């Protein structure tokens, strides 16, 4: 019976060792599976974050494009209204007689409303009289030789210019002061 118990103990011990080894193998397998699932989860999380960032960038880009297209459409409309403003200014300057006073007041009111509404949209008038010539904002249509003013000073504005959100819709047409050069006088004689 002692031998039988030893055999049972050895068998139990052998079974316990096999059971322990199986448990270790299962545990290692579970740990490996857990590590793989954790890595997969992290990869999915990173992918989701990239997708969210891409979508946010897309949304911002589309919003910016819509805003720019809206500004371009508004600029085209304003470019069409600039000749109308010029017409108002010419009409108001031409008729100063007393019999036109009532019409003049009505035209001045309409003109003022038009200019104020355009200013609310972001239109700025370029009226550069007395300032330095800037080829980005002004178009020189005439040069006047003079020493009374600094070279490049705008002497007269023939037609005002307009800027819309930093974009020149129409440059101001101006007369620019130019210092006479001795060589041009000698060439003319």
LINDAGI-V995805 format. One line per field, one symbol per residue. psi: psi as a letter, one per 20 degrees, with the letter a starting at -180 (. if undefined). A space follows every 50 residues. Layout:
psi = ???
This chain:
psi = hgghhgggghggggggghgghhgggggggggghggghggggggggggggg ggggggggggggggggghhgggggggghhhighgggggggghhhnjqhij ggggggghgggggggghhhhijppponjpirqpoihiqooiqpppqjhrq pjpphqohpqrqpolipohpqpprppppppqhhhghhh.
